[in-house]
Amino acid sequence: MYPIKLFLFIAPLVISSRIDQDYSSFDSVSPEPKSRFAMLDDVKILANGLLQLGHGLKDFVHKTKGQINDIFQKLNIFDQSFYDLSLQTNEIKEEEKELRRTTSRLQVKNEEVKNMSLELNSKLESLLEEKILLQQKVRYLEDQLTNLIKNQPEIQEHPEITSLKTFVEQQDNSIKDLLQIVEEQYRQLNQQHSQIKEIENQLRRTGVQESTENSLSSKPRAPRTTPSLHLNETKNVEHDDIPADCTIIYNRGEHTSGIYSIRPSNSQVFNVYCDVTSGSSWTLIQHRIDGSQNFNETWENYKYGFGRLDGEFWLGLEKIYSLVKQSKYILRIELEDWKDNKHYIEYSFHLGDHETNYTLHLVEIAGNVPNALPEHKDLTFSTWDHKAKGHFNCPESNSGGWWCHDVCGENNLNGKYNKPKAKTKPERRRGICWKSQNGRLYSIKSTKMLIRPTDSENSE
């Protein structure tokens, strides 16, 4: 650019000089050789300027050519990088599609395994009932056989008794085989769950990459739910020696909170949540945390239980009774208010059977919250469709089944779950509340009701 500017500056000077010389020729006559030399000087100056301009243009062309070559090299590198990124993006998309197909297949298999486990569970329970009946019949026949042998030792065993014993042995073997099959199904189900979790993590990581590249929009997947209060949620506990409660499970070395199978004496197998805290294991019989479960249930549901053991639930009055009738138990109630203050109270208690409407008798032994339940009195359980004699429709007016004495009280840990804002006094009475005997009313955010044997303290 500099030679061009120089040329543009010199050319006017040369032209103006030439014009001045032409005008001066009219005024004064100068010799002809002098005028010729002046023109040659002008031509030399102009030629020198053009030469410099040519050199400048040549350098500019070379420099521009080098810059263009650099630009082309950078464009080639960019094209190659873009092509590589496109290939990687296509590979990620293919892997994501394959992972989704694998997840779908695993979910289908998981549902099949769950259904099989439920069927095996029902068959197992029916077989256990048949086994108990057969064992009772066998004991009865054995007693009769013993009496016959004592009276007539020379008489041989009756063929019907022999065939019955053989049949019972076959039933025992069949039950053991079914138990092994159920355990294998549990193991496969746990593997399927771990595989699905791993694939979900991979899909989650893939989704993060896709959001960075803005290539795909992933749909949110609904949370996977599992049925509660079934054997397919139990941990690894031997079925041929099922413990009677959570304390026995803890003494066997299981020191982790979770869902286990138990079988109290003279009862069927069912699942419970064992809550391990401070070196002891409690059986959780009621849990409320967020209001996701409706507790305004019928008498039948309160009798046999409802909800999810890994969320909000009521274990069931019949199951609680089968536990506490084995020995003396402690009832612990844990409360947390909306200011995150935690309270607890413990009772020694006695629970009656269904003929007494599961009458509860309490005696306070420890706690850091004022007592709100009547002591040394018989509290009977009522629901909106099963009202104990002498009660004034307390569950119907306050919602949820609970223990009452003569009149309707304000303490109900099974009431409607109310948020802390915009609550009137009648709504608080229908909700989860704990009104102490000194008149203070606690509005509760979460509750736990737990039990354990009194002799477990000595075993620890």
ZALO-441505 format. One record per residue (C-alpha): residue number from 1; residue in one letter; x, y, z. Coordinates in pm, 1 decimal. Each point is the difference from the previous one (the first is absolute). Layout:
% ZALO-441505
   tortor   koltor          u          v          w
      NUM        a          X          Y          Z
...
% end
This chain:
% ZALO-441505
   tortor   koltor          u          v          w
        1        m        0.0        0.0        0.0
        2        y      294.0      236.6       68.1
        3        p      133.9       -5.5     -366.5
        4        i     -349.3       86.0     -127.1
        5        k      -22.0      298.2      233.1
        6        l      349.4      112.7     -111.7
        7        f     -102.7      -21.4     -364.0
        8        l     -316.0      197.1       60.1
        9        f      209.1      268.0      173.3
       10        i      274.9       22.4     -268.4
       11        a     -220.7      -13.2     -311.2
       12        p     -181.0      334.2       68.7
       13        l      332.8      166.0       67.9
       14        v      142.1     -119.0     -330.4
       15        i     -311.3      105.5     -192.1
       16        s      -11.9      340.1      171.2
       17        s      369.8       48.4      -79.5
       18        r      -69.6      -80.8     -361.9
       19        i     -286.2      249.6      -15.4
       20        d      213.8      272.5      157.1
       21        q      266.9      -56.6     -261.1
       22        d     -256.2       26.8     -278.9
       23        y     -131.7      331.5      132.8
       24        s      352.3      136.0       44.8
       25        s       71.9      -75.1     -365.3
       26        f     -245.7      267.8     -103.4
       27        d      164.2      264.8      216.3
       28        s      361.0      -64.6      -81.1
       29        v      159.3     -179.9     -283.6
       30        s      252.1     -252.2      123.8
       31        p      236.0     -207.1     -206.8
       32        e     -144.1     -329.0     -130.6
       33        p      263.0     -238.2      152.5
       34        k      -76.8      129.2      354.5
       35        s     -372.0      -80.5      -36.9
       36        r       79.8     -353.6     -114.5
       37        f      214.0      -80.2      304.5
       38        a     -274.4      120.2      229.8
       39        m     -244.4     -245.3     -152.1
       40        l      242.7     -291.3       42.1
       41        d       35.1       78.7      369.6
       42        d     -370.3       -6.3       40.7
       43        v      -20.6     -333.9     -177.0
       44        k      274.0     -142.9      219.0
       45        i     -176.4      113.0      314.4
       46        l     -326.1     -146.9     -124.4
       47        a      172.9     -325.8     -103.0
       48        n      170.4      -26.4      338.5
       49        g     -337.1       45.6      170.7
       50        l     -159.4     -262.7     -217.9
       51        l      288.1     -239.2       71.8
       52        q      -44.4       46.3      374.6
       53        l     -372.5      -43.4      -46.7
       54        g       58.5     -327.8     -183.7
       55        h      230.4     -129.1      272.7
       56        g     -254.7       99.4      263.5
       57        l     -281.4     -172.1     -187.4
       58        k      213.9     -311.5      -40.4
       59        d       71.9      -14.9      376.1
       60        f     -365.8       61.0       75.5
       61        v     -103.4     -282.3     -234.5
       62        h      246.2     -243.5      161.7
       63        k     -113.8       96.7      349.5
       64        t     -367.1      -30.7      -95.5
       65        k       66.7     -336.8     -162.0
       66        g      165.1     -127.0      322.3
       67        q     -292.7      120.1      210.3
       68        i     -246.9     -172.2     -232.8
       69        n      199.3     -326.2       26.7
       70        d      -10.8       23.5      382.6
       71        i     -374.7       55.8      -11.6
       72        f      -47.9     -304.7     -223.6
       73        q      211.3     -215.8      236.8
       74        k     -207.5      112.4      299.2
       75        l     -321.3      -70.7     -192.6
       76        n      124.2     -350.2      -81.9
       77        i       82.4      -61.9      369.0
       78        f     -343.7      130.7      101.2
       79        d     -174.4     -220.4     -258.4
       80        q      187.7     -306.4      128.2
       81        s      -85.8       82.2      365.1
       82        f     -366.1       53.1      -85.0
       83        y       -7.5     -330.3     -185.5
       84        d      155.8     -181.6      298.8
       85        l     -254.7      158.6      235.9
       86        s     -282.5     -110.1     -228.8
       87        l      126.5     -358.9        9.5
       88        q       26.1        7.2      381.2
       89        t     -351.4      147.5       27.6
       90        n     -141.5     -277.6     -219.9
       91        e      176.4     -263.3      211.3
       92        i     -140.9      150.4      322.2
       93        k     -349.0        2.0     -150.5
       94        e       29.1     -365.5      -98.9
       95        e      126.1      -94.8      348.7
       96        e     -287.6      193.4      158.8
       97        k     -256.5     -177.7     -219.9
       98        e      151.2     -337.5       87.5
       99        l       -3.6       85.3      372.3
      100        r     -367.4       99.6      -22.3
      101        r      -88.4     -324.6     -175.3
      102        t      194.6     -195.5      264.2
      103        t     -176.6      192.7      278.5
      104        s     -340.5      -78.4     -149.9
      105        r       82.2     -370.0      -21.9
      106        l      129.9       -4.2      356.4
      107        q     -311.8      175.7      127.3
      108        v     -220.2     -256.8     -171.6
      109        k      205.2     -281.4      152.8
      110        n      -13.6      173.1      336.9
      111        e     -379.6       10.5      -12.2
      112        e       -9.5     -366.6      -97.8
      113        v      226.4      -91.6      292.0
      114        k     -218.2      205.0      237.5
      115        n     -314.1     -175.9     -118.9
      116        m      167.2     -338.3       37.1
      117        s      114.8       94.9      350.4
      118        l     -352.7      101.3       97.8
      119        e     -141.0     -326.2     -133.0
      120        l      267.4     -201.0      180.0
      121        n      -67.0      198.3      316.2
      122        s     -371.4      -83.1       -8.2
      123        k       73.9     -366.0      -75.2
      124        l      254.2       -9.3      278.8
      125        e     -246.3      142.5      252.3
      126        s     -265.5     -252.8     -100.3
      127        l      252.6     -282.6       24.8
      128        l      109.5      120.1      342.6
      129        e     -361.4       -1.3      115.4
      130        e      -45.7     -350.8     -137.7
      131        k      320.5     -107.9      170.4
      132        i     -120.2      131.0      337.1
      133        l     -331.0     -182.5      -38.6
      134        l      173.5     -319.3     -104.3
      135        q      244.7       24.2      288.2
      136        q     -288.8       34.9      240.8
      137        k     -166.5     -305.9     -152.4
      138        v      325.3     -195.0       12.7
      139        r       53.3       87.0      366.4
      140        y     -353.1     -111.1       74.0
      141        l       52.8     -327.6     -187.7
      142        e      338.9      -52.2      163.8
      143        d     -159.8       37.6      342.3
      144        q     -261.9     -256.1      -96.3
      145        l      268.8     -227.0     -142.0
      146        t      203.2       26.9      320.0
      147        n     -301.5     -100.7      204.6
      148        l      -65.3     -295.5     -231.4
      149        i      360.5     -114.8       22.6
      150        k      -10.1       17.9      377.9
      151        n     -321.6     -197.5       13.7
      152        q       78.8     -244.8     -281.1
      153        p      373.8       -0.2      -74.7
      154        e      -28.9     -297.1     -235.8
      155        i     -232.6      183.8     -243.0
      156        q      180.4      141.6     -300.0
      157        e      -33.8      357.2     -115.4
      158        h     -319.5       76.9     -185.2
      159        p       57.4       50.1     -375.7
      160        e     -200.6      323.8       -2.2
      161        i      231.7      151.1      258.9
      162        t      300.9     -106.6     -201.5
      163        s     -139.0      154.6     -317.1
      164        l      -89.2      317.5      191.0
      165        k      355.0       30.8      133.0
      166        t      134.6      -51.2     -349.4
      167        f     -233.2      269.2     -130.8
      168        v      109.8      243.1      271.6
      169        e      365.5      -64.0      -81.5
      170        q      -71.1       64.1     -366.5
      171        q     -173.7      325.0       92.9
      172        d      299.3      104.5      209.8
      173        n      233.3      -69.2     -291.5
      174        s     -225.5      192.6     -236.5
      175        i       -5.8      297.7      236.3
      176        k      378.8       -5.2       29.4
      177        d       30.6       -7.4     -378.8
      178        l     -239.7      292.5      -29.6
      179        l      197.1      194.6      258.2
      180        q      316.5      -54.1     -200.4
      181        i     -177.4      118.2     -314.9
      182        v     -127.1      310.6      180.8
      183        e      349.9       78.6      127.8
      184        e      135.0      -34.0     -353.2
      185        q     -272.2      233.9     -125.6
      186        y       93.0      253.0      269.1
      187        r      363.5      -19.6     -102.9
      188        q      -87.5       51.8     -367.0
      189        l     -229.3      288.3       88.7
      190        n      276.7      173.2      195.6
      191        q      235.4      -43.0     -295.8
      192        q     -261.6      146.3     -234.5
      193        h      -43.4      299.6      230.7
      194        s      376.3       63.5       13.4
      195        q       26.1      -26.7     -379.9
      196        i     -287.4      244.2      -48.8
      197        k      159.8      247.7      241.4
      198        e      331.5      -24.9     -185.8
      199        i     -172.5       58.0     -335.9
      200        e     -195.2      293.2      142.4
      201        n      330.2      155.3      112.7
      202        q      145.5      -51.7     -348.8
      203        l     -310.4      156.2     -157.4
      204        r       28.2      290.5      240.5
      205        r      362.4       57.8     -103.2
      206        t      -95.3      -33.1     -368.2
      207        g     -280.2      251.1       49.8
      208        v      251.6      253.2      137.7
      209        q      215.1      -37.8     -312.6
      210        e     -304.7       39.6     -224.4
      211        s     -110.3      318.8      174.2
      212        t      350.8      144.0      -58.5
      213        e      -15.9      -74.1     -372.4
      214        n     -374.0       93.7      -31.5
      215        s      -51.7     -307.7     -212.9
      216        l     -280.9     -188.1      181.8
      217        s     -270.1       80.8      256.4
      218        s      -44.6     -278.0      251.0
      219        k     -342.9      -71.1      151.7
      220        p      -21.6      -26.7      380.8
      221        r      -51.8     -350.7      118.0
      222        a     -253.9      -76.6      272.6
      223        p      151.9     -128.4      325.4
      224        r        2.3     -376.7       25.9
      225        t     -223.8     -126.6      277.1
      226        t        4.7     -333.8      174.3
      227        p     -289.5     -153.8      194.0
      228        s       21.6       19.4      375.7
      229        l      -65.1     -258.3      269.9
      230        h      111.1     -292.0     -222.8
      231        l      278.5     -253.4       32.7
      232        n      177.2      121.5     -312.0
      233        e      123.6      301.9      197.4
      234        t      168.1     -196.1      274.6
      235        k      370.4      -20.9       62.3
      236        n      191.2     -324.2        4.5
      237        v     -150.3     -187.0      295.3
      238        e      -21.8     -377.8        9.9
      239        h     -356.3     -112.8      -60.2
      240        d       41.1     -329.8      178.8
      241        d       79.5      185.3      324.8
      242        i     -190.6      328.5      -23.4
      243        p       53.1      221.6      309.3
      244        a     -287.5      109.7      221.4
      245        d       82.8      372.8        8.7
      246        c      262.4      263.9      -83.4
      247        t      190.6      -54.5      323.5
      248        i       83.9     -358.3      -99.7
      249        i      106.2      123.1     -344.2
      250        y      229.1      255.6      167.2
      251        n      149.4     -263.4      231.2
      252        r       79.2     -213.9     -307.0
      253        g      226.1      273.7     -134.7
      254        e     -234.4      204.8     -224.2
      255        h       76.5      353.9      122.7
      256        t     -145.6      189.8     -297.8
      257        s     -342.8      163.8       -6.8
      258        g     -224.3     -148.1     -268.7
      259        i     -285.1     -234.3      -91.1
      260        y       17.6     -358.2      135.1
      261        s     -226.8     -303.7       24.0
      262        i     -108.2     -113.9      347.3
      263        r     -232.7     -266.8      133.6
      264        p     -123.4       49.2      356.8
      265        s     -109.0     -310.2      189.2
      266        n     -323.3     -153.7     -130.9
      267        s      -11.5      253.6     -282.3
      268        q       56.4       25.1     -374.3
      269        v      308.3      148.6     -165.6
      270        f      -19.2      374.7      -70.1
      271        n      234.1      289.8      -65.6
      272        v      101.2      274.0      243.3
      273        y      236.7      296.5       -3.5
      274        c      276.7      -41.0      260.1
      275        d      130.9      339.0      119.1
      276        v      351.8      -38.6      144.5
      277        t       94.8      290.5      228.0
      278        s      245.9       35.7      289.4
      279        g      100.1     -365.1       11.1
      280        s     -351.8     -146.4       -2.4
      281        s     -262.8      -99.9     -255.1
      282        w     -361.3      116.3       14.2
      283        t     -295.9     -125.1     -203.5
      284        l     -162.3      297.8     -173.9
      285        i     -380.8      -27.6       19.9
      286        q      -96.1      349.0     -125.0
      287        h      182.0      264.8     -204.8
      288        r     -116.0      336.1     -135.5
      289        i      225.2      248.2     -178.0
      290        d     -171.2      189.6     -284.2
      291        g     -371.5      -80.0      -20.4
      292        s       33.9     -219.8     -311.2
      293        q     -211.5     -278.0      159.4
      294        n     -365.2       45.8       95.4
      295        f      -48.1     -112.1      362.2
      296        n     -378.2       44.6        8.4
      297        e      -37.6     -373.5      -71.8
      298        t     -253.3     -265.3       93.2
      299        w        9.7     -233.4      298.5
      300        e      101.6     -287.9     -227.2
      301        n      304.1      190.6     -131.0
      302        y      103.9      108.5      349.8
      303        k      -29.1     -361.9      106.7
      304        y      225.8     -144.2     -271.2
      305        g      212.1      303.2      -94.1
      306        f       43.5      239.6     -292.4
      307        g      262.2      218.8     -167.7
      308        r      363.6      -62.8      -94.1
      309        l      263.1     -120.8      243.3
      310        d      257.2      230.0     -164.3
      311        g     -232.8      302.1       31.0
      312        e     -315.6       76.5      197.4
      313        f     -185.2     -301.3      141.2
      314        w     -195.4     -163.0      281.9
      315        l      124.2     -353.0       73.8
      316        g     -337.8     -138.6      108.0
      317        l     -158.3      -66.8      339.4
      318        e       -4.2     -376.4      -50.4
      319        k      371.6       -8.4      -81.5
      320        i       82.2      226.8      295.0
      321        y     -200.2     -228.1      229.3
      322        s      179.6     -311.8     -132.2
      323        l      329.3      167.6       96.6
      324        v      -82.4      135.4      345.1
      325        k     -177.7     -313.2      121.3
      326        q      338.5     -181.7       -5.1
      327        s      141.9      197.9      294.7
      328        k       -3.3      340.8      168.5
      329        y       66.4      284.9     -242.1
      330        i       89.4      372.1       13.1
      331        l     -180.1      255.4     -219.1
      332        r      209.1      297.1     -115.0
      333        i     -158.0      301.6     -171.7
      334        e      230.5      242.0     -185.9
      335        l     -136.1      342.3     -104.1
      336        e      144.5      284.3     -208.8
      337        d     -175.4      336.3      -19.3
      338        w       11.2      256.9     -282.7
      339        k      293.3      178.5      167.2
      340        d      204.2     -323.9      -28.6
      341        n       -8.6      -55.4      375.8
      342        k        9.5     -371.5       80.9
      343        h     -179.6     -159.3      296.6
      344        y      -57.2     -352.2      126.0
      345        i     -189.6     -188.9      269.2
      346        e        9.7     -367.8      101.6
      347        y     -266.7     -214.6      163.1
      348        s      -26.8     -348.7      136.2
      349        f     -328.0     -125.1     -142.5
      350        h     -242.5     -283.4      -48.2
      351        l     -207.9      -54.9     -316.3
      352        g     -315.3     -209.0      -16.3
      353        d     -128.9     -207.2     -293.0
      354        h     -277.2       76.0     -249.3
      355        e     -270.2     -111.3      242.6
      356        t       95.6      291.4      228.0
      357        n       29.8      246.2     -292.2
      358        y      377.7      -18.1       55.2
      359        t      -20.6      167.1      339.4
      360        l      319.5      189.3       90.4
      361        h      125.5       44.6      358.3
      362        l      293.3      242.2       46.6
      363        v      251.0       89.6      273.4
      364        e      257.9      272.7      -75.2
      365        i      363.5      -91.1       73.6
      366        a      213.6      267.8     -179.5
      367        g      -12.8      296.7     -236.7
      368        n       75.4      367.9      -65.8
      369        v     -352.6      110.6      -97.0
      370        p     -299.6       33.2      233.8
      371        n     -226.6     -304.0       -0.3
      372        a     -322.8       35.2     -196.5
      373        l     -151.4     -349.6       15.6
      374        p     -200.6     -114.2      303.8
      375        e      190.1     -241.4      224.9
      376        h     -136.9     -297.6      192.7
      377        k     -317.1        6.4     -209.5
      378        d     -139.5     -226.3     -269.9
      379        l       20.7      178.7     -335.0
      380        t     -198.7     -170.2     -277.7
      381        f       70.1       37.5     -369.5
      382        s     -266.1      149.4     -229.3
      383        t      -35.2       99.4     -364.5
      384        w     -273.6      184.1     -188.4
      385        d     -169.1     -330.7      -91.9
      386        h       66.2     -184.7      328.5
      387        k      -76.3      204.0      310.9
      388        a       64.4     -148.0      341.1
      389        k     -277.4        3.7      254.1
      390        g      -27.9      329.7      185.1
      391        h      200.8      203.0     -252.2
      392        f     -137.7      312.7     -164.1
      393        n       97.5      -55.0     -362.2
      394        c      350.1      128.3       66.4
      395        p      164.6     -148.2     -312.8
      396        e     -279.9      132.2     -221.7
      397        s       36.5      355.8      129.3
      398        n      377.5        0.1       33.0
      399        s       91.9     -239.6     -287.3
      400        g      223.2     -305.6       34.5
      401        g      -24.1     -297.2      235.9
      402        w      135.0       43.5      354.7
      403        w      -32.9     -107.2      365.8
      404        c     -252.2      191.3      209.5
      405        h     -135.9      -13.1      356.3
      406        d     -366.7       90.6       65.8
      407        v       17.6      345.7     -159.8
      408        c      154.1      131.6     -319.3
      409        g      356.0      118.4       62.8
      410        e      217.0      233.3     -206.3
      411        n      296.8     -236.3      -36.8
      412        n        1.5     -185.9     -329.1
      413        l      320.8     -101.3     -175.7
      414        n     -205.0     -157.5     -282.1
      415        g     -193.6      318.2      -82.5
      416        k       -1.6      198.0     -322.5
      417        y      341.0      133.2      -99.8
      418        n      -18.0      380.5        3.8
      419        k      266.0      247.7     -111.1
      420        p       99.2      266.9      256.4
      421        k     -154.1      295.3     -189.5
      422        a     -366.0      102.1      -19.2
      423        k     -126.9     -241.0      266.9
      424        t     -298.7       76.0      213.9
      425        k      -53.6     -154.5      340.6
      426        p     -249.4     -262.1     -129.9
      427        e      250.5      -97.8     -270.4
      428        r      272.9      -43.9      262.6
      429        r     -229.1     -225.9      197.5
      430        r      -59.8     -213.0     -308.0
      431        g      373.8       -9.3      -81.4
      432        i      307.1     -149.3      166.8
      433        c       15.1      151.9      345.3
      434        w      133.8      -72.5      349.1
      435        k     -171.0      191.3      278.7
      436        s      169.4      -48.9      332.4
      437        q     -187.5      -13.5      328.8
      438        n      119.9      352.2       84.0
      439        g     -193.8      132.0     -302.8
      440        r      285.5       56.2     -244.9
      441        l      -85.7     -105.2     -357.8
      442        y      283.2     -122.9     -222.1
      443        s      -54.2        8.4     -379.1
      444        i      191.6     -299.8     -134.4
      445        k      190.8      -33.4     -331.2
      446        s      116.9     -362.6       32.4
      447        t      -69.5     -291.4      234.7
      448        k      139.3     -342.3       77.0
      449        m     -151.9     -270.5      219.6
      450        l      243.2     -277.4       87.3
      451        i       -4.1     -306.5      227.3
      452        r      258.5     -238.6      141.4
      453        p       11.3     -260.5      278.4
      454        t       88.6      125.2      348.1
      455        d      250.7     -284.9       45.8
      456        s      198.1      118.8     -306.4
      457        e      170.5      255.5      223.5
      458        n      154.3     -281.5      201.9
      459        s      108.9     -188.1     -312.4
      460        e      186.5      305.9     -124.8
% end
